[in-house]
Amino acid sequence: MINAPTQTTTATPTPNPASKPPPPPNGGLLAWLHVLGGFALFLNTWGLLNTFGVFQTYYATSHPTTSPSAIAWIGSTQATLLLIIGAITGPIYDRGHLRPLLVSGTTCIFLGHIFLSLSTQYYQLLLSQGLLIGIGAGCLFVPCISVLPSYFSTRLGLALGLDVSGSAAGGIMYPILLYRLLPRVGFAWSVRIMGFVALATLALPLAVMQQRTHPPRARALLDRAALRDPHYGLFVGASLLAFLGLFVLLFYLSYAAERRRLASQEMAFYIVPILNAASCVGRTVPNALADRVGPLNLIAPCCWVVAGCLFAMVGVDGVAGLVAVALVAGFFSGALIGLPPLCFVSLTKEKAMIGTRMGMGFGVIGLGVLAAGPGGGAILGHGEGELDWTGLWVFGGNSPNYSQTSTSNPPHNSLSSPLLPSPQSQYL
């Protein structure tokens, strides 16, 4: 008897619903290695940018036929590209391309220093330090602040605070390194050594950083509703003016110390690390207070103080006043740089658009940074005669002074509005 073949049916598996990403570990070796990697990224993005004040002073001596305004274009280009490229690379990061951004940014920063060491003409300085290093820093800016929220939630504030301190550390380390190396090995090898230090420190994020989660969709580059939001527009315009005045101080404080004989050449170089050391505190304490009193209530007084420091430079005639201005301006400039992201969070009702609005805002603010150095240099003048230092400081001081009139009248619902539990998770 032949048995009929048994027909077996294979059940079609039903697809499982998309599983949610696992919660952040909030610690562990890998998570803290990402904090160290983020520190290295800030060290070689904002940290390098915070060093430009000593380059302004050095170039004014080594290229005496080049005006301060033309020299400032180098630093302004670098800073503007950091902000604008950082906004553009946000959607690239959202699509999971962390490693290409890290590799591209590291390569540009290292090659920028190598080409800078070979530069003898002004246009070569602008292309290598302004353009190439600026592009590299822009590629690394998004990973600086976007990776950690997937590793930390309850301890995100601490983790990001340690990350951001890398910018102040770079602003302290690189000027001292440059000043100590210049008389020993010359400009070319000093810059090459800076490039190798940047490459060595950026090897850590290249080795350990991983994109643990991916957003459900890439963020948009433009939020049309923001263009119709008067409070958002007013704040962006005010921040543009504030950053314009701030970067006048960052670019010309060291140059003023040397050219006006306010301090020795050594102290003129060291005034930049002093300012950056003070800014390290200014980037953390006001941000902690913002949770209680609201970021918009804090940023207006910061604009006033920075404007006051710029006006005070008109009367500074010695090293004591110079150091006092550096310490006070450093602290409040750190707050002025650290608070705008929290203000964007407070001013944005649709929290899914925070990253987009922040990118748009910093893209516009970058135009103020672009105008700061060259504009101030044009007012200062050029040549062996008397430079218009009063005009420079009044120009710089009026910008944040005007900006505070906008930031001091925020919308009622954002005066002390609670921030997101982890607002930094939305950064760019």
C-alpha positions in Angstrom: 0.0 0.0 0.0 1.4 3.2 -1.1 0.9 6.1 1.2 0.0 9.4 -0.3 2.7 12.0 0.0 2.1 14.3 2.9 1.9 17.9 1.8 3.7 20.1 4.2 3.2 23.8 4.3 5.7 26.2 5.6 4.3 29.0 7.6 5.4 32.4 6.3 7.0 34.3 9.1 5.4 37.6 10.0 7.8 40.4 10.2 8.5 41.7 13.7 7.7 45.3 14.3 10.6 47.6 14.3 12.3 47.2 17.6 13.1 50.4 19.5 16.8 51.2 20.0 18.1 50.0 23.4 18.3 52.6 26.1 21.6 54.4 26.6 24.0 52.6 28.9 24.8 55.7 30.9 28.3 54.5 31.6 30.7 51.7 30.9 34.1 51.8 29.1 32.8 52.3 25.6 30.5 55.2 26.6 33.3 57.0 28.5 35.6 56.4 25.6 33.1 58.3 23.4 33.3 61.2 25.9 37.1 61.2 25.5 36.6 61.0 21.7 34.2 64.0 21.8 36.8 65.9 23.9 39.3 65.3 21.2 36.9 66.5 18.5 36.2 69.8 20.4 40.0 70.1 21.0 40.6 70.2 17.3 37.6 72.2 16.1 36.6 75.0 18.4 40.0 74.6 20.2 41.9 75.4 17.0 39.6 78.3 16.2 40.1 79.7 19.7 43.8 79.8 18.8 43.6 82.2 15.9 44.2 85.3 18.0 47.9 84.3 18.3 48.1 83.7 14.5 46.6 87.2 14.0 49.5 88.6 16.1 52.1 86.4 14.4 51.0 87.1 10.8 50.9 90.9 11.5 54.6 90.6 12.3 55.7 88.0 9.7 53.6 89.6 6.9 53.9 93.3 7.6 52.6 94.4 4.2 49.3 92.5 4.8 46.6 94.5 6.6 45.0 93.3 9.8 41.7 93.1 7.9 43.1 90.8 5.3 44.7 88.6 8.0 41.4 88.4 9.8 39.7 86.9 6.7 41.7 83.7 7.5 40.2 83.2 10.9 36.7 84.5 9.9 36.6 82.0 7.0 37.6 79.1 9.3 35.0 80.0 11.9 32.2 80.6 9.3 32.9 77.3 7.6 32.8 75.5 10.9 29.3 76.7 11.5 27.9 76.5 8.0 29.4 73.1 7.1 28.3 71.8 10.5 24.7 72.7 9.6 24.9 71.0 6.2 26.5 67.8 7.4 23.6 67.2 9.9 21.5 65.2 7.4 24.6 63.2 6.3 25.2 62.2 9.9 21.5 61.2 10.3 21.9 58.8 7.3 24.5 56.9 9.3 27.7 58.3 7.7 29.6 59.0 10.9 32.9 57.4 9.8 33.1 59.3 6.5 32.6 62.6 8.4 35.4 61.7 10.9 37.8 60.6 8.2 37.1 63.6 6.0 37.4 66.0 8.9 40.6 64.5 10.2 42.2 64.4 6.8 41.3 68.1 6.1 42.6 69.3 9.4 45.9 67.4 9.1 46.5 68.4 5.5 45.5 71.9 6.3 48.4 72.2 8.8 50.8 70.5 6.4 49.9 72.9 3.6 50.0 75.8 6.1 53.6 74.9 7.0 54.5 75.3 3.3 52.7 78.6 2.8 54.6 81.8 2.2 52.0 83.9 0.3 48.7 85.3 1.8 46.4 83.3 -0.5 48.1 80.1 0.5 47.5 80.9 4.2 43.8 81.6 3.4 43.3 78.4 1.5 45.1 76.1 3.9 44.1 77.5 7.3 40.9 79.3 6.4 39.4 77.0 3.9 40.8 73.5 4.4 41.0 73.5 8.2 37.6 75.2 8.3 36.0 72.5 6.1 37.6 69.8 8.3 36.3 71.4 11.5 32.8 71.7 10.0 32.8 67.9 9.2 33.7 67.1 12.8 31.3 69.6 14.5 28.2 67.4 14.2 29.8 64.3 15.6 31.1 66.4 18.5 27.5 66.8 19.9 25.4 64.2 18.2 27.0 60.9 19.2 26.8 61.1 23.0 23.0 61.2 23.5 22.8 57.6 22.3 25.2 56.6 25.1 24.0 58.9 27.9 20.6 60.1 29.1 20.7 60.7 32.9 24.4 61.7 32.8 24.3 63.5 29.5 24.9 67.0 31.0 28.1 65.7 32.7 29.3 63.9 29.5 28.7 66.9 27.3 30.2 69.3 29.8 33.4 67.2 29.6 33.2 67.2 25.8 32.8 70.9 25.5 35.8 71.6 27.8 37.9 70.3 25.0 37.4 73.6 23.1 38.9 75.6 26.0 41.7 73.0 26.4 42.6 73.5 22.8 42.5 77.2 23.2 45.0 76.9 26.0 47.2 74.1 24.7 47.7 75.2 21.0 48.7 78.8 21.6 51.3 77.8 24.3 52.6 75.0 22.0 53.0 77.5 19.1 54.7 80.1 21.2 57.1 77.7 22.7 58.0 76.1 19.4 58.4 79.2 17.2 61.8 80.4 18.5 63.1 76.8 18.5 62.0 75.2 15.2 60.4 78.1 13.2 56.9 78.5 11.9 56.9 75.6 9.4 57.8 72.9 11.9 55.7 74.5 14.7 52.6 74.2 12.5 53.6 70.7 11.4 53.9 69.6 15.0 50.4 71.1 15.7 49.1 69.0 12.7 50.7 65.8 14.1 49.2 66.5 17.5 45.8 67.0 15.9 46.2 63.8 14.0 47.3 61.9 17.1 44.4 63.1 19.2 41.8 62.6 16.4 43.0 59.0 16.1 41.0 58.2 19.3 37.5 59.1 17.9 38.4 57.4 14.6 39.2 54.2 16.6 36.3 54.1 19.1 33.3 56.2 17.9 30.3 54.3 16.6 26.9 55.5 15.7 24.7 53.5 18.0 21.3 54.6 16.8 19.9 56.2 13.7 17.1 58.8 13.5 13.9 57.5 11.8 14.4 60.2 9.2 17.1 62.7 8.3 16.5 66.2 9.5 15.5 68.9 7.0 17.8 71.7 6.1 15.1 74.3 6.2 12.1 74.9 8.4 9.8 77.4 6.6 7.8 78.0 9.7 10.9 79.5 11.3 11.0 82.2 8.7 7.6 83.4 10.0 8.5 83.2 13.6 9.3 86.8 14.8 10.9 85.7 18.1 13.2 83.2 16.3 14.2 85.8 13.7 14.8 88.4 16.3 17.0 86.1 18.4 19.0 85.0 15.3 19.6 88.6 14.3 20.6 89.5 17.9 23.0 86.6 18.1 24.6 87.6 14.8 25.4 91.0 16.3 26.6 89.5 19.5 29.0 87.1 17.8 30.2 89.9 15.5 31.4 91.9 18.6 32.7 88.8 20.4 35.0 87.7 17.5 36.4 91.3 17.3 37.6 90.7 20.8 38.9 87.2 20.2 40.8 88.2 17.0 42.4 91.5 18.2 43.0 91.2 21.9 46.4 89.6 21.5 47.4 91.9 18.6 46.4 94.9 20.7 48.5 93.8 23.6 51.6 93.6 21.4 51.1 96.5 19.0 50.1 99.0 21.8 52.8 97.7 24.1 50.3 96.8 26.8 52.3 93.8 27.7 55.4 91.9 26.7 55.4 89.7 23.6 55.2 86.7 25.8 52.2 88.0 27.7 50.6 89.0 24.4 50.6 85.3 23.4 49.6 84.1 26.8 46.5 86.4 27.0 44.7 84.0 24.6 45.1 81.0 26.9 44.1 83.1 29.9 40.9 84.1 28.1 40.2 80.5 27.0 40.7 79.3 30.6 38.1 81.7 31.9 35.7 80.7 29.1 35.9 77.0 30.2 34.1 78.1 33.4 31.8 80.3 31.5 30.6 77.4 29.3 29.4 75.4 32.2 28.1 77.5 35.1 25.6 79.6 33.1 24.3 76.6 31.3 23.6 74.9 34.7 21.8 78.1 35.8 19.7 78.1 32.6 17.6 75.2 33.8 16.3 77.3 36.6 16.0 80.9 35.3 15.8 80.3 31.6 18.6 80.8 29.0 17.1 83.9 27.5 17.2 85.6 30.9 21.0 84.9 31.1 22.2 85.7 27.6 21.1 89.4 27.6 23.3 90.3 30.7 26.2 88.3 29.0 25.9 90.6 26.0 26.1 93.7 28.2 29.2 92.5 30.0 31.0 91.5 26.7 30.1 94.9 25.3 31.4 96.5 28.5 34.7 94.6 28.1 35.1 95.9 24.6 34.4 99.5 25.6 36.8 99.1 28.5 39.7 98.2 26.1 39.6 101.9 25.0 41.0 102.8 28.4 43.3 99.9 29.1 46.9 101.0 29.4 48.7 98.2 31.1 49.0 94.5 31.7 46.7 94.5 34.8 43.8 95.9 32.9 44.5 93.6 30.0 44.3 90.5 32.1 41.2 91.7 33.9 39.4 92.2 30.6 40.6 88.8 29.4 39.3 87.0 32.5 35.9 88.8 32.6 35.4 88.6 28.8 36.5 85.0 28.7 33.9 83.9 31.3 31.0 85.8 29.7 32.1 84.9 26.1 32.0 81.3 27.2 28.4 81.8 28.3 27.6 83.7 25.1 28.8 80.8 23.0 27.2 78.1 25.2 23.7 79.5 25.7 22.4 80.0 22.2 21.7 76.2 21.6 19.6 76.2 24.8 17.8 79.4 23.6 16.9 77.6 20.3 15.4 74.8 22.4 13.4 77.2 24.4 12.1 79.1 21.3 11.1 76.0 19.4 7.6 74.6 20.0 8.0 71.6 17.7 10.9 69.8 19.3 11.5 67.6 16.2 12.6 70.7 14.4 15.2 71.8 17.0 18.2 70.5 15.0 17.0 72.1 11.8 16.3 75.5 13.4 19.7 75.3 15.2 21.4 74.7 11.9 19.6 77.5 10.2 20.4 79.9 13.1 24.1 79.1 13.2 24.3 79.4 9.5 23.1 83.0 9.7 25.2 83.7 12.8 28.2 82.6 10.8 27.8 85.6 8.6 28.4 87.8 11.7 31.5 85.9 12.4 32.6 86.3 8.8 32.2 90.1 9.1 33.8 90.5 12.5 37.5 90.2 11.8 37.7 91.9 8.4 35.2 94.7 9.4 37.2 95.4 12.6 40.5 95.3 10.7 39.1 97.8 8.1 38.2 100.2 10.9 41.6 99.7 12.6 43.6 100.6 9.5 47.0 99.6 8.4 50.5 100.9 8.3 53.2 102.2 10.6 51.1 105.2 11.7 48.6 105.4 14.6 45.9 102.7 14.3 42.3 103.5 15.2 42.0 101.3 18.3 39.1 103.3 19.7 37.1 102.9 16.6 37.8 99.1 16.6 36.6 98.6 20.3 33.6 100.9 19.8 32.6 99.0 16.7 32.9 95.7 18.5 31.2 96.9 21.7 28.2 98.4 20.0 27.3 95.1 18.3 26.6 93.0 21.4 25.2 96.2 23.1 22.5 96.5 20.4 21.9 92.7 20.4 20.9 92.6 24.1 17.9 94.9 23.4 16.5 92.0 21.4 17.5 89.2 23.7 16.3 91.0 26.8 12.7 91.0 25.6 12.0 87.3 24.9 8.5 85.9 24.5 6.8 85.4 27.8 6.5 81.6 27.5 10.2 81.2 27.0 11.5 83.3 29.9 12.0 80.4 32.1 10.5 77.6 30.1 11.7 74.2 31.0 14.1 72.7 28.5 13.9 69.3 27.2 15.2 66.6 29.5 18.2 66.3 27.2 18.3 69.3 25.0 21.8 68.6 23.9 20.5 65.5 22.1 19.0 67.7 19.5 22.2 69.7 18.8 22.9 69.9 15.0 
